Amino acid sequence: MGNRYCAVALAMIMVMGLASLTLATSRRTMLANSLGMTPPMGWNSWNHFGCNIDGKMIKETDDCWAEISRDDKGNLVPKKSTFPSGIKALADYVHSKGLKLGIYSDAGYFTCSKKMPGSLGHEEQDAKTFASWGIDYLKYDNCNNDGSKPTVRYPVMTRALMKTGRPIFFSLCEWGDMHPAEWGAHVGNSWRTTNDIADTWDSMITRADQNEVYAEYARPGGWNDPDMLEVGNGGMTKDEYIVHFSLWAISKAPLLLGCDIRNMTKETMEIVSNKEVIAVNQDPYGFQAKKVRMEGDQEIWAAPLSGYRIAVVLLNRGPVRYPITARWDDIGLDPKTVVEARDLWEHKTLEKQFVGNLTATLNSHSCKLYVLKPIA
């Protein structure tokens, strides 16, 4: 939808952590819905399908899900040509599969596609509608608004969602313009820190960089969002998609697939279903990784995990093969610590034990993701 549009699809079938955790609720003021204790995971139709969605496709597996005009009572109306049974029936179907259903709206008069109404001025009415349909997740965009600041418009929907009494994960999407990481925790459960992603190395790595700046603001209940995953859409190499998935995982970003999940290749499935990498993303501590060392095209990203472990990414951003070293003093370990290293993409614990540092030689645009466990 253009480089400022983050029009996100109806069919955001979510697997979200809904358990309560006092660590997150202790920082709440307006928003205290106990959702998002780990980053949301699921699928979003927009990156691959755009407006070409319907109920049948959702069941096999956005913006554009509603009619252009509201009904005579001002309610949103599901598009009859693509959702003839309505959204409530679709939500019931999704829930019957043990999943959750997300929907898209906009803090403006129209959504980014201009093919359906936004929720500006109808926040309470639309929130009640979403709750009555059984919606679990709202992605809220920023197009076609009245010129007022997102810090004014977004809290109106927060209050409306809270008044419904239904737990609805609130995903803010104002493209990072007003640094939502600095205020989003009181308003939503996640907030876009970047403009829209594209299926290219440069776009992906730039969004990882922009998102990393706000690492200190991420924690259970509220997450920095560098946009959806492009893994499987075909614009990057396998190594680049592994970097993409690794950085999103260690950054505690929402893991929202953006490809056609009905037709994923074996290679794509192996990447996105890596349980060890997903476990880093879903670690209950919820610490987002920081870059702890940058030397030209060589980078080390690290984040503490539960169980006295540390997740570390060794990243080669450059055009040639490099040896890259993670040093204990950079990642918060005493240099004399003896460490066991688990390679999450090779699914093996390295035979050698490491003291002081760990080195791997990496091809261009590739990475290693290790979990380090001190043993002495």
Wavefront OBJ file of the C-alpha trace (Angstrom):
o trace
v 0.000 0.000 0.000
v 2.999 2.307 -0.361
v 5.825 3.017 1.978
v 3.642 4.587 4.700
v 0.810 2.145 4.674
v 0.616 -0.710 7.113
v -2.848 -1.867 6.132
v -3.072 -5.178 7.874
v -5.451 -7.947 7.068
v -8.508 -9.326 8.709
v -7.076 -12.771 9.000
v -4.475 -12.311 11.659
v -4.890 -15.735 13.158
v -3.088 -15.355 16.419
v -1.591 -17.653 18.994
v -1.143 -15.150 21.809
v 0.005 -15.560 25.361
v -2.964 -14.566 27.494
v -1.709 -15.525 30.954
v -1.506 -12.866 33.645
v 1.896 -11.683 34.853
v 2.436 -9.036 37.507
v 5.720 -7.991 35.881
v 3.726 -6.454 33.016
v 0.669 -5.168 34.847
v 2.781 -3.225 37.333
v 3.547 -0.634 34.653
v -0.010 -0.194 33.401
v -2.178 2.871 33.748
v -4.886 3.027 31.100
v -4.284 -0.411 29.599
v -4.353 -3.396 31.918
v -5.726 -6.274 29.860
v -3.156 -8.941 30.857
v -2.558 -9.794 27.189
v 0.691 -10.193 25.281
v 2.770 -11.670 28.081
v 4.897 -13.056 25.255
v 5.069 -11.599 21.727
v 2.085 -12.577 19.560
v 2.579 -15.247 16.925
v 0.376 -15.987 13.941
v -0.363 -15.090 10.354
v -1.333 -11.867 8.623
v -2.768 -11.828 5.131
v -1.632 -8.379 3.992
v 1.967 -8.882 2.800
v 1.056 -11.662 0.379
v -2.631 -11.188 -0.441
v -3.356 -7.476 0.025
v -7.107 -6.941 -0.486
v -7.609 -10.316 -2.195
v -9.073 -12.093 0.813
v -12.326 -13.862 1.600
v -13.754 -16.151 4.236
v -12.874 -19.319 2.327
v -9.219 -18.303 2.036
v -9.052 -17.484 5.741
v -10.461 -20.890 6.610
v -7.899 -22.538 4.355
v -5.206 -20.840 6.000
v -7.518 -6.959 6.356
v -7.980 -4.191 5.220
v -10.781 -4.547 2.675
v -12.983 -6.832 4.817
v -15.885 -4.342 5.150
v -18.306 -2.560 2.853
v -17.399 1.019 1.969
v -20.470 2.361 3.829
v -21.777 1.730 7.320
v -25.381 0.607 7.880
v -28.193 3.025 8.830
v -27.202 2.694 12.505
v -23.568 3.519 11.798
v -22.254 -0.029 12.225
v -19.476 -1.583 10.163
v -20.813 -4.134 7.673
v -18.769 -7.183 6.571
v -18.322 -7.315 2.812
v -21.103 -9.564 1.523
v -19.216 -10.677 -1.587
v -16.255 -12.035 0.376
v -17.631 -12.710 3.884
v -21.235 -13.779 3.207
v -21.593 -15.525 6.581
v -20.282 -12.509 8.472
v -17.341 -12.091 10.813
v -18.964 -13.709 13.860
v -19.276 -17.024 12.019
v -15.649 -16.758 10.880
v -14.497 -16.022 14.435
v -16.454 -19.033 15.719
v -14.732 -21.217 13.106
v -11.268 -19.907 13.973
v -11.910 -20.363 17.700
v -13.041 -23.935 17.059
v -9.518 -24.611 15.767
v -7.969 -23.352 18.999
v -6.807 -20.113 17.360
v -7.647 -16.441 17.756
v -8.893 -13.948 15.187
v -7.559 -10.475 14.510
v -9.163 -7.659 12.551
v -7.990 -4.391 11.032
v -9.208 -0.830 11.418
v -7.803 2.674 11.282
v -7.654 5.785 13.478
v -8.895 7.790 10.517
v -12.033 8.331 8.458
v -11.034 5.601 5.998
v -8.508 2.784 6.080
v -5.302 2.961 4.067
v -6.882 1.282 1.040
v -9.810 3.767 1.163
v -12.050 0.767 0.506
v -13.699 0.701 3.937
v -14.478 3.128 6.773
v -12.028 3.866 9.538
v -12.999 4.050 13.183
v -12.297 7.729 13.887
v -15.398 9.089 15.607
v -16.884 5.584 15.890
v -14.455 4.087 18.391
v -16.953 2.876 21.006
v -19.394 1.598 18.404
v -16.706 -0.312 16.505
v -15.116 -1.695 19.669
v -18.516 -3.056 20.736
v -18.957 -4.567 17.271
v -15.545 -6.243 17.379
v -16.250 -7.622 20.856
v -19.685 -8.930 19.811
v -18.076 -10.781 16.899
v -15.507 -12.422 19.198
v -12.458 -10.564 17.883
v -9.232 -11.159 19.841
v -6.764 -8.746 18.222
v -7.076 -5.293 16.644
v -4.454 -3.858 14.305
v -5.059 -0.103 14.241
v -3.607 1.937 11.374
v -3.054 5.684 10.943
v -4.222 6.675 7.454
v -6.723 9.346 6.372
v -6.993 10.952 9.805
v -8.017 14.439 10.911
v -4.482 15.710 11.453
v -4.512 15.306 15.211
v -1.667 13.424 16.868
v -1.747 9.640 17.340
v -1.252 10.304 21.059
v -4.722 11.872 20.982
v -6.536 9.415 18.696
v -5.164 6.028 19.798
v -6.098 6.252 23.508
v -9.745 6.787 22.495
v -9.792 3.280 21.036
v -7.908 1.941 24.055
v -10.702 3.175 26.337
v -13.356 1.844 23.978
v -11.812 -1.630 23.915
v -11.483 -1.705 27.689
v -15.149 -0.745 28.110
v -16.289 -3.778 26.106
v -15.040 -6.132 28.812
v -13.541 -8.454 26.194
v -9.746 -8.963 26.191
v -8.591 -7.654 22.801
v -4.877 -7.341 22.020
v -4.342 -3.774 20.756
v -1.651 -3.388 18.074
v -0.764 0.246 17.319
v 0.425 1.084 13.819
v 1.371 4.744 13.471
v 4.575 3.752 11.620
v 6.911 4.863 14.411
v 6.463 8.537 13.540
v 6.024 9.811 17.108
v 8.250 7.229 18.816
v 5.353 5.090 20.102
v 7.749 2.925 22.111
v 7.990 5.867 24.500
v 4.229 6.071 25.145
v 2.669 2.923 23.719
v 2.811 0.810 26.872
v -0.070 2.775 28.390
v -2.129 2.505 25.211
v -1.511 -0.825 23.471
v 0.115 -4.238 23.612
v 2.471 -3.632 20.679
v 3.489 -0.652 18.597
v 5.079 -0.306 15.177
v 8.524 1.214 15.440
v 9.130 1.372 11.678
v 7.595 2.073 8.330
v 6.297 -0.844 6.230
v 8.653 -3.716 5.499
v 9.358 -5.023 1.981
v 10.659 -8.433 0.930
v 14.273 -7.310 0.467
v 17.444 -7.570 2.531
v 17.874 -3.797 2.790
v 14.306 -3.240 3.956
v 14.447 -6.059 6.489
v 17.814 -5.163 8.021
v 16.935 -1.454 8.189
v 13.793 -2.240 10.186
v 15.762 -4.445 12.537
v 18.148 -1.525 13.114
v 15.347 0.976 13.706
v 13.576 -1.362 16.105
v 16.711 -2.119 18.138
v 16.963 1.496 19.270
v 13.879 1.014 21.452
v 14.882 -2.291 23.078
v 14.616 -0.941 26.629
v 10.871 -0.334 26.195
v 9.926 -3.926 25.354
v 8.685 -6.230 28.110
v 5.832 -8.643 28.837
v 2.565 -6.955 27.913
v 4.051 -4.477 25.423
v 6.327 -5.143 22.440
v 8.224 -3.230 19.784
v 6.950 -4.206 16.337
v 9.273 -3.885 13.291
v 6.450 -5.173 11.012
v 5.504 -8.591 9.710
v 7.754 -11.419 8.585
v 8.532 -11.718 4.877
v 9.923 -15.262 5.163
v 8.608 -17.368 2.298
v 7.597 -14.567 -0.064
v 10.593 -15.157 -2.334
v 12.510 -11.877 -2.291
v 15.441 -13.003 -0.134
v 17.793 -15.983 0.024
v 17.480 -18.778 2.567
v 20.362 -17.335 4.611
v 18.737 -13.898 4.564
v 15.409 -15.315 5.730
v 17.223 -17.117 8.560
v 18.754 -13.767 9.570
v 15.263 -12.206 9.354
v 13.667 -14.845 11.587
v 16.613 -14.862 14.009
v 16.616 -11.093 14.511
v 12.831 -10.936 14.961
v 13.011 -13.794 17.454
v 15.831 -12.390 19.586
v 14.270 -8.914 19.375
v 11.035 -10.243 20.924
v 9.153 -8.940 17.895
v 5.720 -10.270 16.994
v 6.217 -13.346 14.795
v 3.473 -12.766 12.241
v 3.936 -14.745 9.047
v 3.182 -12.780 5.896
v 3.405 -15.495 3.226
v 0.837 -17.885 1.736
v 0.876 -20.457 4.519
v -1.219 -22.854 2.421
v 1.669 -23.286 0.004
v 4.862 -22.952 2.030
v 7.962 -24.729 0.753
v 9.817 -27.227 2.919
v 12.606 -24.653 3.300
v 10.194 -21.985 4.538
v 8.498 -24.409 6.914
v 11.851 -25.414 8.403
v 12.634 -21.766 9.139
v 9.329 -20.633 10.607
v 8.694 -23.821 12.624
v 12.086 -23.918 14.366
v 10.900 -24.517 17.928
v 14.241 -23.600 19.486
v 14.294 -20.194 17.800
v 10.643 -19.608 18.660
v 11.437 -20.434 22.296
v 13.922 -17.530 22.358
v 11.172 -15.201 21.183
v 8.688 -16.587 23.720
v 11.060 -16.627 26.691
v 9.125 -15.399 29.752
v 11.768 -12.829 30.729
v 10.897 -10.811 27.625
v 14.221 -8.979 27.235
v 14.728 -7.581 23.721
v 18.221 -8.031 22.263
v 20.654 -5.181 21.875
v 23.645 -4.814 19.596
v 26.541 -5.228 21.994
v 29.308 -4.928 19.396
v 29.493 -3.485 15.879
v 32.645 -3.651 13.772
v 31.874 -2.642 10.209
v 29.657 -5.359 8.753
v 30.127 -7.622 11.775
v 27.620 -7.440 14.621
v 26.837 -9.223 17.881
v 23.271 -9.090 19.247
v 22.549 -10.470 22.719
v 19.696 -10.842 25.195
v 19.403 -12.569 28.570
v 17.057 -15.549 28.813
v 15.486 -17.376 31.716
v 17.557 -20.116 33.341
v 20.733 -17.998 33.471
v 21.161 -18.332 29.702
v 22.021 -15.808 27.009
v 20.831 -15.719 23.375
v 23.476 -14.435 20.964
v 23.327 -13.676 17.240
v 26.578 -13.416 15.283
v 25.678 -11.481 12.116
v 27.573 -10.861 8.891
v 25.875 -7.959 7.087
v 28.644 -7.619 4.511
v 29.335 -8.951 1.010
v 32.177 -11.356 1.888
v 32.838 -14.237 4.274
v 34.039 -13.185 7.755
v 35.072 -14.781 11.056
v 32.985 -13.126 13.779
v 33.660 -13.336 17.521
v 31.307 -12.900 20.466
v 33.238 -11.848 23.572
v 32.012 -12.621 27.055
v 32.617 -9.103 28.363
v 30.333 -7.756 25.627
v 27.440 -10.039 26.524
v 27.580 -9.699 30.304
v 29.611 -12.766 31.275
v 32.775 -12.927 33.329
v 35.636 -13.650 30.874
v 36.560 -16.788 32.850
v 33.087 -18.333 32.581
v 32.909 -21.766 30.946
v 29.984 -21.920 28.547
v 28.041 -24.607 26.705
v 26.787 -23.390 23.291
v 23.638 -24.609 21.582
v 23.401 -23.876 17.819
v 19.684 -23.305 17.245
v 19.747 -23.646 13.468
v 21.878 -26.799 13.486
v 19.880 -28.170 16.451
v 22.989 -29.348 18.231
v 25.068 -28.543 21.290
v 28.660 -27.901 20.276
v 31.117 -30.480 21.598
v 33.654 -27.865 22.602
v 33.142 -25.744 25.688
v 34.036 -22.071 25.424
v 35.816 -19.637 27.724
v 36.028 -15.897 27.044
v 34.673 -15.903 23.506
v 33.101 -17.857 20.659
v 33.976 -17.479 16.974
v 32.133 -18.558 13.824
v 32.994 -17.921 10.170
v 29.933 -16.687 8.317
v 29.003 -16.236 4.685
v 27.629 -12.943 3.374
v 24.198 -12.023 4.782
v 24.114 -14.924 7.213
v 24.137 -15.477 10.957
v 24.506 -17.913 13.812
v 22.042 -18.004 16.694
v 23.352 -19.592 19.881
v 21.997 -20.057 23.359
v 24.888 -19.925 25.824
v 24.612 -21.643 29.184
v 27.283 -21.104 31.837
v 28.418 -24.426 33.349
v 31.419 -23.332 35.427
l 1 2 3 4 5 6 7 8 9 10 11 12 13 14 15 16 17 18 19 20 21 22 23 24 25 26 27 28 29 30 31 32 33 34 35 36 37 38 39 40 41 42 43 44 45 46 47 48 49 50 51 52 53 54 55 56 57 58 59 60 61
l 62 63 64 65 66 67 68 69 70 71 72 73 74 75 76 77 78 79 80 81 82 83 84 85 86 87 88 89 90 91 92 93 94 95 96 97 98 99 100 101 102 103 104 105 106 107 108 109 110 111 112 113 114 115 116 117 118 119 120 121 122 123 124 125 126 127 128 129 130 131 132 133 134 135 136 137 138 139 140 141 142 143 144 145 146 147 148 149 150 151 152 153 154 155 156 157 158 159 160 161 162 163 164 165 166 167 168 169 170 171 172 173 174 175 176 177 178 179 180 181 182 183 184 185 186 187 188 189 190 191 192 193 194 195 196 197 198 199 200 201 202 203 204 205 206 207 208 209 210 211 212 213 214 215 216 217 218 219 220 221 222 223 224 225 226 227 228 229 230 231 232 233 234 235 236 237 238 239 240 241 242 243 244 245 246 247 248 249 250 251 252 253 254 255 256 257 258 259 260 261 262 263 264 265 266 267 268 269 270 271 272 273 274 275 276 277 278 279 280 281 282 283 284 285 286 287 288 289 290 291 292 293 294 295 296 297 298 299 300 301 302 303 304 305 306 307 308 309 310 311 312 313 314 315 316 317 318 319 320 321 322 323 324 325 326 327 328 329 330 331 332 333 334 335 336 337 338 339 340 341 342 343 344 345 346 347 348 349 350 351 352 353 354 355 356 357 358 359 360 361 362 363 364 365 366 367 368 369 370 371 372 373 374 375 376
